[in-house]
Amino acid sequence: MEALAIVISIFSLIIGSIAYIRSGRQYICAVEQALNEKIDDLRALIHRTEDCLAVSVRASYQRSIRAIDEMASLAMELSETAVEEIREDLRAVSGTLDRLSARAAREIKEVESGMPAATVGAEEELSRAVEEAMAILTVIEARHELALARLDAASNDLADAESRVEATLSSLKTAAS
């Protein structure tokens, strides 16, 4: 009888071990499947985020390009009526705008072909450079108005001189911001 009890105990142990191993495998498969689903969800989220970031960066480049074009147009207008003392400043800012325009065109092509992580930093740097160029051009515009105000004051046209000084102050406030 003892031998039969030992055989039954060993047989029960074997069956229990097999059941334990099978349940562990099923649990592992369930966990693995849940992890794979989470990984797929995260991949989809990363893809959507990359798409949104690319759209945002592309839009920012487009804004920078429009701002550069507007500043180039303003620089052309100022250079047509410019007083001699600001002509060199206008040439310098025109050169800066040409370089920024070429850079923006080159970098937006990189964004459209696939956006590396460095492109986001480059876009931020370009935006800062465009804002700086805009401030420089605004200061030049203020100097232009001030030079015209001096000419008006010299010809005793004080009303026009006063309005030009006010325009100068407004331009300087804009450049400071």
Long-range contacts (C-beta under 8 A, 24 or more apart in sequence): 50-115, 53-115, 53-120, 54-111, 54-115, 57-111, 57-115, 57-119, 57-120, 57-123, 58-108, 58-111, 58-112, 60-123, 60-127, 61-104, 61-107, 61-108, 61-111, 61-123, 61-126, 62-108, 64-100, 64-104, 64-123, 64-126, 64-127, 64-130, 65-101, 65-104, 65-105, 65-108, 67-130, 67-134, 68-97, 68-100, 68-101, 68-104, 68-130, 68-133, 69-101, 71-97, 71-133, 71-134, 71-137, 72-97, 72-98, 72-101, 74-137, 74-141, 75-137, 75-140, 78-140, 78-141, 78-144, 81-144, 82-144, 83-144, 83-147, 83-148, 83-151, 85-143, 85-147, 86-140, 86-143, 86-144, 86-147, 89-136, 89-140, 89-143, 90-140, 93-133, 93-136, 93-137, 93-140, 96-133, 96-136, 97-133, 100-126, 100-129, 100-130, 100-133, 135-175, 135-176, 136-175, 138-171, 138-172, 138-174, 138-175, 139-171, 139-172, 139-175, 141-171, 142-167, 142-168, 142-169, 142-171, 142-172, 142-175, 143-168, 145-171
